[in-house]
Amino acid sequence: MRKAKEKRKTRETDIEVSVNLDGNGDADIKTPYGFFDHMLNQLSRHSGIDMRIRAGGDVEVDAHHSVEDTASVLGKAIDKALGERKGIERYGWAMLAMDEARCDTAVDLGGRSFLVYNVDYPVPWDPKGDFDYSLIKEFMYSFARALRATLHINLAYGENNHHIAESVFKSLAKSIGKAVKVSGKGLPSTKGVI
């Protein structure tokens, strides 16, 4: 089983993550932000990766540090669980509809960090006022860097913030789920290294 645990504790956040890449998409997630929990649950369920996430942070400031550090620790945990990345598909992609919203995502687990993120939200904050949707880009940037992955996330269209965000996380989940699948024995690279 490809499993890993990661921790990060700073003056701003306290994050613990464990993952099982060969799981069933079982999620046990607790952060200070209900909307963020919802998105992380989507990421776990639709990727097929079991995730246990505990995140505490400086909620008196805002969600920025918690979101960014959770993404980093999650990315590192998945990176660790991938090991040398032998036999994985490496690439994954998904076109995903969520009601009126559609997001297209492509992933390369080839060891190079890069983010293309073309997503706009009609309203910057959620109705409860505890989550800034611009933090989703910060999440993706931190996640790509820690996972050593290239992520291309492009919103084709959408009107509702919640549907847009779900289409982003679900399309990422489907793409990651495909990319981490084991389908061979060698490294998926003509260079012989990742």
Secondary structure, DSSP 8 states (H G I E B T S, - for coil): --EEEEEEE-SSEEEEEEEETTS---EEEE-S-HHHHHHHHHHHHHHT-EEEEEEEE-TTT-SHHHHHHHHHHHHHHHHHHHTT-TTB--EEEEEEEETTEEEEEEEE-SS--EEEEE---SSSB-TTS--BTTHHHHHHHHHHHHHT-EEEEEEEE-S-HHHHHHHHHHHHHHHHHHHH-B--SS-SSTTS--
